[in-house]
Amino acid sequence: MSFSAFSKEFTANMYTSVENQFITKYLPWADGDAVRAYLYGLYLCGCKDEFDAESAAKLLKISYPRLVEIFGFWEECGLIHILSREPLLLEYLPVSAAIGKPKPIKAEKYAEFNRELLRKLQKAGKDFKPFEMQKILSFLENEQMEQQAFLLVVEYCMKKDGEKFSFPHVMNKAKKLVSEQKFTYEQVEKELSHFNLHERELSEIFSLLGIFRKPQEGDFELFDKWLEGGMEYGAVAECAKFLKKGSLETLDLLVGELREKNVVSAGDAREYLLGRAELTKTVFAVGRRLGVKVQSPRAFVGEYAEKWSERGYDRESLLLVAGVCFKLRYGFAEMDALLDGLYRGGTVDRESVKNYCAARDKQFRLLQSIQAACGVINKTESALDMIATWQSWNFGERMILEAARRAAGASAPLPYMNKLLSEWKRMGIFSAEAIPERQSVSDSDSKKSAFKSEAAIAADKRTDREHHFALLRQRALSRAEAARRTADKSEEFRLADGEVKKGEIELARAEVFEKDAAGAVREKLENAKRRRKDALSALGLTEADLQPRYECPKCSDTGYLPDGRLCDCYRDEN
């Protein structure tokens, strides 16, 4: 025995703990004497005083044989273990571990319930097997659900399931309600009437989507998610009208898209979806013009078309630009980059875009003439920009083609032409007749002559210089492209990279139109950037690896500083 003990005064102020499972599972159906005896015996477990069973029976005003009978009942339930019946000695067991005999079910207690349940089953042309009926009675005996509440569950399942009505669904629904602490008829009726309330609305959604079945419980839960997320029913219906056919999962994706953009009312949803339909048409039209097959327009709408529309580009302008991109063999990403450049330069309205595309068409035709004069040249935007630069130097088509004829046979015709024309510009020569050469341009042996004009020598040096920097730039670009290809193989990177691009667009829009939401958008964007960085790190890459690493940071391997002066990173050995 311990050398210390609680005083009687201290013990009187202590507490006796009763497991919740005893209260919820056993107390409701046990009679009063059984509950009093169980609780008093539990209390005595914590007392140090000697107290025998007969004294307890006398105190509880229960006969001793009745007390023994009561504890025999609790032993059958697995709540206690009787060590001795004479004298009565017992030990209490955890309620959570109770695995004793189920309590006997009194048939008369469920007579009216059985009659009503059978009546409902016969009306529906269904029946439950005897062992299923036994399970229902055991459920009612061991749980707190009222009999009328359970019958309400049966009626609900019959109405919702129709021909698919089954015993497992009834039991699963009843158990779910019990787990949600819904036991009484009023509680169950309120819960199930919620589904009935939205049955008409959900049926209308089904009709709009071309779904020919009755709404089921999972459908109502999905519908509740939309409404609890702030969506109005009208907005959900507009989404279903927009889709015309499909599944609830497809509708859920579209509703989620509108919810992310805080489009929750029917009017706003209608306006947004009309705009989305126009953007979808634009994506398909641009895809056809580019020669790109678009299977799922949603990604193209979110990543490209929305941004183009917000910047003020209409469909006609986009199709004109797509025509130029088709000649350059560009896809959506390259067209997006081209439009970024046009936007920064202020080429946005239809007239300015039309002028840009018309100028590009002329440059394409001139490029074809250059190809005929000096050989195959790739159709690239940089080649067109070079032609535009020559034209800005006041060189006409005749002089440009003269340079092309002189560049015939050169390893890099365009750089050779560029240096020739820049030298002629420096010397103020803008006509073929003014070129100070000692040999005729038409002389087939001109390239074999030991004599070279000052312009030709200067052009050769500039060609060498251009070739040097072209190699450096190509090397840097190749490294970056290789890193990008490696990164694109990772699904985590692709998803995060797409979210970053989308987030940057959303942030720009929020900072102008929804400043209150800008903080949340910015945080979402930063999270996406962190995920992209982590994805790259897993591949052994960094953000910097995706960008060209030039040998000379001053001129970015172009040979020219931002102010137009020659960079000192190149030394002519001659």
C-alpha positions as CSV (number, residue, x, y, z in Angstrom):
1,M,0.0,0.0,0.0
2,S,1.3,3.5,-0.8
3,F,2.7,5.6,2.0
4,S,0.4,8.5,0.9
5,A,-3.3,8.8,0.1
6,F,-5.9,11.4,-0.7
7,S,-8.0,12.8,2.2
8,K,-11.7,12.2,2.2
9,E,-12.2,15.9,1.6
10,F,-9.9,15.8,-1.4
11,T,-11.6,12.7,-2.7
12,A,-15.0,14.3,-2.4
13,N,-13.9,17.0,-4.9
14,M,-12.5,14.7,-7.5
15,Y,-14.2,13.6,-10.7
16,T,-15.3,10.3,-12.2
17,S,-14.7,10.1,-15.9
18,V,-17.3,8.4,-18.1
19,E,-16.4,7.4,-21.7
20,N,-18.5,9.2,-24.3
21,Q,-19.1,5.9,-26.1
22,F,-20.9,4.7,-23.0
23,I,-23.2,7.7,-23.0
24,T,-23.9,7.6,-26.8
25,K,-24.1,3.8,-27.3
26,Y,-25.3,2.2,-24.0
27,L,-26.9,4.8,-21.8
28,P,-29.9,5.6,-24.1
29,W,-31.3,2.0,-24.1
30,A,-30.2,0.8,-20.6
31,D,-32.7,1.0,-17.8
32,G,-32.2,3.4,-14.9
33,D,-31.1,0.8,-12.3
34,A,-28.4,-0.6,-14.7
35,V,-27.0,2.9,-15.4
36,R,-27.0,3.8,-11.7
37,A,-25.2,0.6,-10.8
38,Y,-22.6,1.0,-13.6
39,L,-21.8,4.6,-12.6
40,Y,-21.7,3.9,-8.9
41,G,-19.4,1.0,-9.4
42,L,-17.2,3.2,-11.7
43,Y,-17.1,5.8,-8.9
44,L,-16.0,3.1,-6.3
45,C,-13.1,2.1,-8.6
46,G,-11.5,5.4,-7.6
47,C,-12.2,5.2,-3.8
48,K,-9.8,3.7,-1.3
49,D,-12.5,2.9,1.2
50,E,-13.7,-0.7,1.7
51,F,-17.2,-1.0,0.2
52,D,-18.7,-4.4,-0.6
53,A,-21.4,-5.2,-3.1
54,E,-24.2,-5.7,-0.5
55,S,-23.6,-2.2,0.9
56,A,-23.7,-0.8,-2.6
57,A,-27.0,-2.6,-3.3
58,K,-28.5,-1.2,-0.1
59,L,-27.3,2.3,-0.9
60,L,-28.8,2.1,-4.4
61,K,-32.0,0.6,-3.0
62,I,-31.5,-2.4,-5.3
63,S,-31.7,-6.0,-4.2
64,Y,-28.4,-7.9,-4.1
65,P,-29.6,-10.6,-6.6
66,R,-30.8,-7.7,-8.9
67,L,-27.4,-6.1,-8.6
68,V,-25.6,-9.3,-9.6
69,E,-28.0,-9.6,-12.5
70,I,-27.3,-6.1,-13.6
71,F,-23.5,-6.6,-13.7
72,G,-24.0,-9.9,-15.5
73,F,-25.8,-7.8,-18.2
74,W,-22.9,-5.4,-18.4
75,E,-20.5,-8.3,-18.6
76,E,-22.4,-9.6,-21.7
77,C,-22.0,-6.1,-23.2
78,G,-18.2,-6.4,-22.6
79,L,-18.0,-3.4,-20.3
80,I,-16.9,-5.3,-17.2
81,H,-15.4,-8.6,-16.2
82,I,-16.8,-10.5,-13.1
83,L,-14.0,-12.0,-11.1
84,S,-16.3,-13.6,-8.5
85,R,-20.0,-13.8,-7.9
86,E,-19.9,-14.7,-4.2
87,P,-18.7,-12.3,-3.0
88,L,-19.3,-10.1,-6.0
89,L,-15.9,-8.8,-7.3
90,L,-15.5,-7.2,-10.7
91,E,-13.2,-5.1,-12.9
92,Y,-14.2,-2.3,-15.4
93,L,-13.1,-2.6,-19.0
94,P,-12.7,0.2,-21.6
95,V,-15.9,0.9,-23.4
96,S,-14.0,1.3,-26.7
97,A,-12.8,-2.3,-26.4
98,A,-16.3,-3.7,-25.7
99,I,-16.9,-6.8,-27.9
100,G,-19.5,-8.6,-25.8
101,K,-22.8,-10.1,-26.9
102,P,-25.2,-7.7,-28.6
103,K,-28.2,-6.9,-26.4
104,P,-31.3,-8.9,-27.3
105,I,-33.8,-7.2,-29.6
106,K,-37.4,-7.2,-28.4
107,A,-39.6,-7.9,-31.5
108,E,-42.6,-6.0,-30.0
109,K,-40.5,-2.9,-29.8
110,Y,-40.2,-2.8,-33.6
111,A,-43.5,-4.2,-34.6
112,E,-45.0,-1.0,-35.9
113,F,-41.6,-0.1,-37.5
114,N,-41.5,-3.4,-39.4
115,R,-45.0,-3.0,-40.7
116,E,-44.3,0.5,-42.0
117,L,-41.0,-0.5,-43.6
118,L,-42.6,-3.5,-45.3
119,R,-45.5,-1.3,-46.6
120,K,-43.0,1.1,-48.2
121,L,-41.0,-1.7,-49.7
122,Q,-44.1,-3.4,-51.2
123,K,-45.2,0.0,-52.7
124,A,-41.8,0.3,-54.4
125,G,-41.8,-3.3,-55.5
126,K,-38.7,-4.1,-53.4
127,D,-37.8,-6.3,-50.5
128,F,-35.1,-6.8,-48.0
129,K,-33.7,-10.2,-47.0
130,P,-34.1,-11.4,-43.4
131,F,-30.5,-10.8,-42.5
132,E,-30.8,-7.3,-43.9
133,M,-33.8,-6.6,-41.7
134,Q,-31.8,-8.0,-38.8
135,K,-29.0,-5.5,-39.5
136,I,-31.5,-2.6,-39.6
137,L,-32.9,-3.6,-36.2
138,S,-29.4,-4.0,-34.8
139,F,-28.5,-0.5,-36.1
140,L,-31.5,1.1,-34.5
141,E,-30.8,-0.8,-31.2
142,N,-27.1,0.3,-31.0
143,E,-27.5,3.8,-32.4
144,Q,-29.6,6.7,-31.4
145,M,-31.5,7.2,-34.6
146,E,-35.2,7.3,-34.2
147,Q,-37.3,4.7,-36.0
148,Q,-39.3,7.4,-37.9
149,A,-36.1,9.1,-38.9
150,F,-34.8,5.8,-40.4
151,L,-38.1,5.4,-42.4
152,L,-37.5,8.9,-43.7
153,V,-34.1,7.8,-45.0
154,V,-35.7,4.7,-46.7
155,E,-38.2,6.9,-48.4
156,Y,-35.5,9.4,-49.5
157,C,-33.4,6.6,-51.0
158,M,-36.3,5.1,-52.9
159,K,-37.1,8.5,-54.4
160,K,-33.5,9.3,-55.4
161,D,-32.4,5.8,-56.6
162,G,-35.5,4.6,-58.3
163,E,-34.8,1.1,-59.8
164,K,-31.3,1.2,-58.3
165,F,-32.7,1.4,-54.7
166,S,-30.7,-0.9,-52.5
167,F,-30.2,-1.9,-48.9
168,P,-26.5,-0.8,-48.8
169,H,-27.4,2.7,-49.9
170,V,-30.0,3.0,-47.1
171,M,-27.5,1.9,-44.5
172,N,-24.7,4.1,-45.8
173,K,-27.0,7.1,-45.7
174,A,-28.2,6.3,-42.2
175,K,-24.7,5.8,-40.9
176,K,-23.6,9.1,-42.5
177,L,-26.4,11.0,-40.8
178,V,-25.5,9.4,-37.4
179,S,-21.9,10.3,-37.9
180,E,-23.1,13.9,-38.4
181,Q,-25.0,13.7,-35.2
182,K,-28.4,13.7,-36.9
183,F,-30.6,11.3,-35.0
184,T,-34.1,12.7,-34.7
185,Y,-36.9,12.9,-37.3
186,E,-36.7,16.7,-37.4
187,Q,-32.9,16.7,-37.9
188,V,-33.1,14.1,-40.7
189,E,-36.0,15.8,-42.4
190,K,-34.2,19.1,-42.4
191,E,-31.1,17.5,-43.9
192,L,-32.9,15.5,-46.6
193,S,-35.3,18.4,-47.5
194,H,-32.1,20.3,-48.5
195,F,-31.6,17.9,-51.4
196,N,-35.3,18.1,-52.3
197,L,-35.0,21.9,-52.4
198,H,-32.4,21.7,-55.1
199,E,-33.8,18.7,-57.0
200,R,-35.6,20.9,-59.5
201,E,-32.6,23.2,-60.1
202,L,-30.2,20.2,-60.5
203,S,-32.7,18.5,-62.9
204,E,-32.6,21.7,-65.0
205,I,-28.8,21.6,-65.1
206,F,-29.0,17.9,-66.2
207,S,-31.4,18.9,-69.0
208,L,-29.1,21.7,-70.2
209,L,-26.1,19.2,-70.2
210,G,-28.1,16.4,-71.9
211,I,-27.7,14.1,-68.9
212,F,-30.6,11.6,-68.8
213,R,-30.7,10.2,-65.3
214,K,-32.0,11.3,-61.9
215,P,-29.7,13.4,-59.6
216,Q,-27.9,11.3,-57.0
217,E,-26.5,12.2,-53.6
218,G,-23.0,13.0,-55.0
219,D,-24.5,15.4,-57.5
220,F,-26.2,17.3,-54.7
221,E,-23.0,17.5,-52.8
222,L,-21.2,19.0,-55.9
223,F,-24.1,21.4,-56.4
224,D,-23.8,22.5,-52.7
225,K,-20.0,23.1,-53.2
226,W,-20.8,25.5,-56.0
227,L,-23.4,27.4,-54.0
228,E,-21.3,27.5,-50.8
229,G,-18.4,28.8,-52.9
230,G,-20.4,31.9,-53.7
231,M,-21.8,31.0,-57.1
232,E,-25.4,31.9,-57.8
233,Y,-27.6,29.2,-59.4
234,G,-28.1,31.4,-62.4
235,A,-24.4,31.6,-63.0
236,V,-24.1,27.7,-62.8
237,A,-27.0,27.5,-65.3
238,E,-25.2,29.9,-67.7
239,C,-22.2,27.6,-67.5
240,A,-24.3,24.6,-68.4
241,K,-25.9,26.5,-71.3
242,F,-22.4,27.4,-72.6
243,L,-21.3,23.8,-72.5
244,K,-24.5,22.5,-74.0
245,K,-23.4,18.9,-73.4
246,G,-21.0,17.1,-71.1
247,S,-20.7,15.8,-67.5
248,L,-20.9,17.4,-64.1
249,E,-17.1,17.1,-63.9
250,T,-16.7,19.3,-67.0
251,L,-19.2,21.8,-65.6
252,D,-17.3,21.8,-62.3
253,L,-14.1,22.8,-64.1
254,L,-15.9,25.7,-65.8
255,V,-17.6,26.9,-62.6
256,G,-14.2,26.8,-60.9
257,E,-12.7,29.0,-63.6
258,L,-15.5,31.6,-63.1
259,R,-15.1,31.4,-59.3
260,E,-11.4,32.1,-59.6
261,K,-12.2,35.2,-61.5
262,N,-14.9,36.2,-59.0
263,V,-17.6,35.9,-61.7
264,V,-20.5,34.7,-59.5
265,S,-23.8,36.3,-60.8
266,A,-25.8,35.2,-63.8
267,G,-25.3,38.4,-65.7
268,D,-21.6,38.5,-65.1
269,A,-21.3,34.8,-66.1
270,R,-23.3,35.4,-69.3
271,E,-21.0,38.3,-70.3
272,Y,-17.8,36.4,-69.4
273,L,-18.9,33.3,-71.3
274,L,-19.8,35.3,-74.3
275,G,-16.4,36.8,-74.3
276,R,-14.9,33.4,-73.7
277,A,-16.8,32.0,-76.7
278,E,-15.4,34.8,-78.9
279,L,-11.9,34.2,-77.6
280,T,-12.3,30.5,-78.4
281,K,-13.4,31.3,-81.9
282,T,-10.3,33.6,-82.2
283,V,-8.0,30.8,-81.0
284,F,-9.4,28.4,-83.6
285,A,-9.2,31.0,-86.4
286,V,-5.6,31.9,-85.4
287,G,-4.7,28.2,-85.2
288,R,-6.0,27.7,-88.8
289,R,-4.0,30.7,-90.0
290,L,-0.9,29.4,-88.3
291,G,-1.4,25.9,-89.6
292,V,-1.6,24.7,-86.0
293,K,-4.2,22.1,-84.9
294,V,-6.0,23.2,-81.7
295,Q,-7.7,20.4,-79.9
296,S,-8.3,21.9,-76.5
297,P,-8.7,25.7,-76.8
298,R,-9.0,26.4,-73.1
299,A,-5.2,26.5,-72.5
300,F,-4.7,28.8,-75.5
301,V,-7.5,31.1,-74.4
302,G,-6.0,31.4,-70.9
303,E,-2.4,31.8,-71.9
304,Y,-2.6,33.9,-75.1
305,A,-6.0,35.0,-76.3
306,E,-7.1,36.7,-73.1
307,K,-3.9,38.7,-72.9
308,W,-4.1,39.7,-76.6
309,S,-7.7,40.9,-76.1
310,E,-6.9,42.8,-73.0
311,R,-4.1,44.6,-74.9
312,G,-6.6,45.8,-77.5
313,Y,-5.9,43.4,-80.4
314,D,-9.1,42.4,-82.3
315,R,-9.6,39.2,-84.3
316,E,-8.9,40.8,-87.7
317,S,-5.6,42.3,-86.4
318,L,-4.6,38.9,-84.9
319,L,-5.3,37.1,-88.2
320,L,-3.1,39.6,-90.1
321,V,-0.2,39.0,-87.6
322,A,-0.9,35.2,-87.8
323,G,-0.5,35.4,-91.6
324,V,3.0,36.9,-91.1
325,C,3.8,34.3,-88.5
326,F,2.7,31.5,-90.9
327,K,5.4,32.7,-93.4
328,L,7.9,32.6,-90.6
329,R,6.7,29.1,-89.5
330,Y,5.8,30.4,-86.1
331,G,3.4,28.8,-83.6
332,F,1.3,30.4,-80.8
333,A,4.3,31.0,-78.5
334,E,6.4,32.7,-81.2
335,M,3.4,34.8,-82.3
336,D,2.9,35.8,-78.6
337,A,6.5,37.0,-78.4
338,L,6.1,39.0,-81.7
339,L,2.9,40.6,-80.3
340,D,4.8,41.5,-77.1
341,G,7.3,43.4,-79.2
342,L,4.5,45.2,-81.2
343,Y,2.7,46.1,-78.0
344,R,5.8,47.6,-76.5
345,G,6.3,49.6,-79.7
346,G,2.7,50.9,-79.6
347,T,1.5,48.9,-82.6
348,V,-2.0,48.0,-81.3
349,D,-4.8,49.5,-83.3
350,R,-6.0,47.8,-86.4
351,E,-4.6,50.4,-88.8
352,S,-1.1,50.3,-87.4
353,V,-1.1,46.4,-87.4
354,K,-2.3,46.5,-91.0
355,N,0.6,48.8,-91.9
356,Y,3.1,46.6,-90.1
357,C,1.9,43.5,-91.9
358,A,1.9,45.2,-95.2
359,A,5.5,46.3,-94.7
360,R,6.4,42.8,-93.7
361,D,4.8,41.4,-96.9
362,K,7.0,43.8,-99.0
363,Q,10.0,42.7,-97.0
364,F,9.1,39.0,-97.7
365,R,9.0,39.7,-101.4
366,L,12.3,41.5,-101.3
367,L,13.8,38.6,-99.3
368,Q,12.7,36.2,-102.0
369,S,14.5,38.4,-104.6
370,I,17.6,38.4,-102.3
371,Q,17.4,34.6,-102.1
372,A,17.3,34.4,-105.9
373,A,20.4,36.6,-106.1
374,C,22.7,35.1,-103.5
375,G,21.3,31.7,-102.4
376,V,19.1,30.2,-99.7
377,I,18.4,32.5,-96.7
378,N,16.1,31.5,-93.9
379,K,12.9,33.4,-93.5
380,T,13.4,34.8,-90.0
381,E,12.2,37.9,-88.2
382,S,15.7,39.0,-87.8
383,A,16.2,38.8,-91.6
384,L,13.1,41.0,-92.1
385,D,14.4,43.4,-89.4
386,M,17.7,43.6,-91.2
387,I,15.9,44.6,-94.5
388,A,13.9,47.2,-92.6
389,T,17.1,48.6,-91.2
390,W,18.6,48.9,-94.7
391,Q,15.6,50.6,-96.0
392,S,15.8,53.0,-93.0
393,W,19.3,53.8,-94.2
394,N,17.7,55.1,-97.4
395,F,18.8,52.2,-99.6
396,G,16.3,51.3,-102.3
397,E,15.6,47.9,-103.6
398,R,18.1,48.2,-106.4
399,M,21.0,48.9,-104.0
400,I,20.0,46.1,-101.7
401,L,19.9,43.6,-104.6
402,E,23.3,44.9,-105.8
403,A,24.7,44.0,-102.4
404,A,22.9,40.6,-102.6
405,R,24.6,39.9,-106.0
406,R,28.0,40.7,-104.5
407,A,27.3,38.4,-101.5
408,A,26.7,35.5,-103.8
409,G,28.9,32.6,-102.7
410,A,29.6,34.1,-99.3
411,S,29.3,31.7,-96.3
412,A,27.0,34.1,-94.6
413,P,25.3,36.3,-97.2
414,L,23.2,38.5,-94.9
415,P,26.1,39.6,-92.7
416,Y,28.2,40.2,-95.8
417,M,25.4,42.3,-97.3
418,N,25.0,44.2,-94.0
419,K,28.6,45.2,-93.9
420,L,28.7,46.2,-97.5
421,L,25.6,48.4,-97.1
422,S,26.8,49.9,-93.9
423,E,30.1,50.7,-95.5
424,W,28.4,52.3,-98.5
425,K,26.2,54.3,-96.1
426,R,29.4,55.6,-94.3
427,M,30.8,56.6,-97.7
428,G,27.6,58.2,-98.8
429,I,27.0,55.8,-101.7
430,F,23.3,55.2,-102.5
431,S,23.4,54.3,-106.2
432,A,25.2,51.4,-108.0
433,E,26.9,53.8,-110.4
434,A,28.7,55.6,-107.5
435,I,30.4,52.4,-106.2
436,P,34.2,53.0,-106.7
437,E,35.3,49.6,-107.9
438,R,38.0,49.1,-110.5
439,Q,36.3,45.9,-111.8
440,S,33.0,45.4,-113.4
441,V,30.4,43.8,-111.1
442,S,29.5,41.4,-113.9
443,D,33.1,40.1,-114.3
444,S,32.8,36.4,-113.5
445,D,36.5,36.3,-112.4
446,S,36.1,39.2,-110.0
447,K,36.5,37.0,-106.9
448,K,39.7,35.6,-108.3
449,S,41.3,39.1,-108.6
450,A,44.0,40.0,-106.1
451,F,42.6,43.5,-105.9
452,K,39.9,44.3,-103.4
453,S,38.3,47.7,-103.0
454,E,38.3,49.5,-99.7
455,A,34.6,48.8,-99.3
456,A,35.2,45.1,-100.0
457,I,38.0,44.9,-97.5
458,A,35.9,46.7,-94.9
459,A,33.0,44.4,-95.6
460,D,35.2,41.3,-95.2
461,K,36.4,42.5,-91.8
462,R,32.9,43.3,-90.7
463,T,31.8,39.8,-91.9
464,D,34.5,38.2,-89.8
465,R,33.4,40.2,-86.8
466,E,29.7,39.4,-87.5
467,H,30.6,35.7,-87.8
468,H,32.5,35.8,-84.6
469,F,29.5,37.2,-82.6
470,A,27.0,35.0,-84.4
471,L,28.9,31.9,-83.2
472,L,28.9,33.3,-79.7
473,R,25.2,34.1,-79.7
474,Q,24.3,30.8,-81.2
475,R,26.3,28.9,-78.6
476,A,24.5,30.9,-75.8
477,L,21.1,30.3,-77.4
478,S,21.8,26.6,-77.9
479,R,22.7,26.2,-74.2
480,A,19.5,27.9,-73.1
481,E,17.3,26.0,-75.6
482,A,18.8,22.7,-74.3
483,A,18.1,23.6,-70.7
484,R,14.5,24.6,-71.7
485,R,14.0,21.2,-73.5
486,T,15.2,19.4,-70.4
487,A,12.9,21.5,-68.1
488,D,9.9,20.9,-70.4
489,K,10.2,17.2,-69.9
490,S,9.2,17.7,-66.2
491,E,5.4,17.9,-65.7
492,E,6.0,19.8,-62.4
493,F,7.9,22.5,-64.3
494,R,5.4,22.8,-67.1
495,L,2.5,23.2,-64.7
496,A,4.3,25.7,-62.5
497,D,5.6,27.6,-65.6
498,G,2.1,27.9,-67.0
499,E,0.8,29.2,-63.6
500,V,3.6,31.8,-63.6
501,K,2.7,33.1,-67.0
502,K,-1.0,33.1,-66.2
503,G,-0.3,34.8,-62.8
504,E,1.7,37.6,-64.4
505,I,-1.2,38.4,-66.6
506,E,-3.7,38.2,-63.8
507,L,-1.5,40.4,-61.6
508,A,-1.2,43.1,-64.3
509,R,-5.0,43.1,-64.6
510,A,-5.6,43.1,-60.9
511,E,-3.2,46.1,-60.3
512,V,-5.3,48.1,-62.7
513,F,-8.8,46.9,-62.2
514,E,-8.9,45.0,-58.8
515,K,-6.3,46.5,-56.6
516,D,-7.8,44.9,-53.5
517,A,-7.2,41.5,-54.9
518,A,-3.7,42.2,-56.2
519,G,-2.1,41.0,-52.9
520,A,-3.7,37.6,-53.1
521,V,-2.8,37.3,-56.8
522,R,0.8,38.3,-56.1
523,E,1.1,35.7,-53.4
524,K,-0.3,33.1,-55.7
525,L,2.2,34.1,-58.3
526,E,5.1,33.9,-55.9
527,N,4.1,30.4,-54.8
528,A,4.0,29.4,-58.5
529,K,7.5,30.8,-59.0
530,R,8.8,28.9,-56.0
531,R,7.3,25.7,-57.3
532,R,9.0,26.4,-60.7
533,K,12.3,27.0,-59.0
534,D,12.0,23.8,-57.0
535,A,11.2,21.8,-60.2
536,L,14.3,23.2,-61.9
537,S,16.4,22.5,-58.9
538,A,15.3,18.9,-59.0
539,L,16.6,18.8,-62.5
540,G,19.9,20.4,-61.6
541,L,18.9,23.6,-63.3
542,T,18.4,27.2,-62.3
543,E,16.2,30.1,-63.7
544,A,19.4,31.6,-65.2
545,D,20.0,28.4,-67.2
546,L,16.9,29.1,-69.2
547,Q,18.3,32.4,-70.4
548,P,21.2,32.8,-72.8
549,R,24.6,33.3,-71.0
550,Y,26.5,35.6,-73.2
551,E,30.3,35.8,-73.2
552,C,30.2,39.6,-73.0
553,P,27.6,41.0,-70.6
554,K,28.1,44.6,-72.0
555,C,27.0,43.9,-75.6
556,S,25.3,40.5,-75.2
557,D,27.6,39.1,-77.9
558,T,26.3,41.5,-80.5
559,G,29.5,43.6,-80.8
560,Y,27.6,46.8,-80.2
561,L,26.9,48.7,-77.0
562,P,23.4,50.0,-76.2
563,D,24.4,53.5,-77.4
564,G,25.5,52.1,-80.8
565,R,29.2,52.2,-80.2
566,L,31.4,49.2,-81.0
567,C,32.2,47.0,-78.0
568,D,35.8,46.5,-77.0
569,C,35.4,42.8,-76.4
570,Y,36.4,42.0,-80.0
571,R,40.0,42.4,-81.2
572,D,40.8,42.3,-84.9
573,E,44.1,40.3,-85.2
574,N,44.7,41.9,-88.6
